[in-house]
């Protein structure tokens, strides 16, 4: 007769051994999945650094680990983002960093814990995953599980979807990933691109590495203005955005980042693509650069070793939309990418409701191949509902 399974225990994981378990869970759960791209442990620590990450100037996070028989089997974070709730007039607890073995009991316990915290905060809605905000990695992968994720895109096994749904969460919105191969870039873009670039009134140039801070401020202003009407968007503070720029600049290829300026020299649009560093990280299975991970990283990031790139963000100010600026920017990126030996790209994560970006991806010859989903659940909070 089999002994009964050990009970699931959920513990606070903000520090010490429990925090170490929190960081370890993804490798325990997904380590055997050859399509999973392990995050660098140093990068995980940086994201969760309450002092170093400016996101936590206006947000609170509580970390939890589920253990069965003393062994970590899952994790989750509850997030109280004051700016999000002020912007959207909600009382929402956001959740993220969810990882779990195919263990419905453990997953249910993790989500119950988040909902208890939500009640303590006086919230009546739970939504996620945010890792930890809309300006970071978001979404749960729901298909294409045999396709490794591109840089800054989360990946997970198929069993996560039923675990989340079993906890009472339903679809909020889907985000699409489009695959673009160099030989499938649309004839329309190839033929229209040169004329769009040559059109008067707009000057196109690469992002300035020498004057990155100045250009980054211009992009930040467009980023917030161009995206403010998208689903549950929250403006990135200047400090948050510059923190993101500092991180991206470590992997950036400045030939793939372009801006558009009007006749007065004012920035009116931009598009940024970055090399798919995940092609290297997938070989560092334990997420550690030491003692030998850095050798793998050097080898797999040697010139032309990375052949994919991700179109990570684009924005055009409202008065300048519909003038082909987005296509011109993409064309210039395509020309540079081809010259430098990139053979494929991903445009992601595009909201299903963001039709201009959907059309831009299709105009580039993109084929939708992967979907991430955001979930939400209404909570009965006695403090709110009475």
C-alpha positions, 0 to 999 in steps of 0.5 A: 500500500502506497504511503499518502503523499506529504502535505503541501505547505506554502511559506513566505519566501522573502529571504533566507533559505525560502528565497533561495528555494524561490529562485531554484524552483524554475530549474527544478520544475523545467530543467528537463525541458529542452525547449525551456530557456533558463533565466540567469540567476543573477538576472532573477535576483536583479529583477527581485531586488527591492532596492535596485529595481525602481519598480519597487518605489511604488510597488510591494511584492510578497514571494511564496514557495510551495513545498511538499515533504520539504521539497520545493514544488512551486512558487508565486508572487503577489504584487501590489502595484499602486500606480497600476491601481491608480491608473485604472481605478482598480483594486487589483492584486497582480500575480507573477513568477508562477512556476509549479510542477504538475501538482494541482494541489500545490498550484491551488495552494499558491493561488489561494495564498495570493487571494488571501494577500489580496483580501489583506490589501483590500483588493477584489481582483487578481490578475496575472502573470506579471513578472513583475509589471506590464513593462517586464515579462508577462503572460502564460504560454498556451501553445507552441511548447516545442518552440524556445522563447525569444529574449524577454519572453516567458516560457512554460510547459503545457500543464500550467494552463489547466493549473491556472484555469483550475484555480478559477482564472479565465482569459483576460487578453491574449498576446501574439508572437509572430515569426518572420523569416528573412526569405519570407519578408513581404514583397510589399515591404521590399518594394515600398520600403525605399520610397517610404524612407525617402519620403520628405519630412522625416529623417531616419537614423540609428539610435546613438550609442554615444548619446544613449541617454538623450535618445532614451529619454525621447523613446521613453516619452513616445513609449508612454504616449503611444502605448497609453491606450493599450490594455491595462498599460501603466506608464513607466517612470523615467527611472524604470525606463532608464533601468530597462535601457541599461539592461538592454544596452548590454545585449543591444545591436545598435544597428537594429534600433532606429528612430524617426525625426520630423523636420524640426529634429523632434523624435516622432517614432522608434523601433527597437530590435535586439539579438535573441540572446536566448540562443546562447542562454538555452545552453546554460542549463543551471542559469549560472555564469560560473564556473563555466557558463560564461564560456558557453555565453562567449561561444554562443554570442561570437559574431554571427552565432546568434541568427535570430532577433526580436522586435521588442518595442515600437512606437509612433506618436499619434499625429504621425501614424498612418504615414508609413513610418512604422513600415519604414522603420521595419524596412531599415531594420530588415536591411541591417539585419540581413546585412549582419547575418540575421535570418529570422525574427520574432515580433512580440508580444502583440496584444490581440486588440492592437490591430495596427501592430498586428497589421505591421507584423503581417506587413513584414511577412510575419506568421503568428505561431505562439500565444501568451495569455493573461488571466484574471479572477474576481474575488469576494472580498468582505471588506469591499462587498460587505 
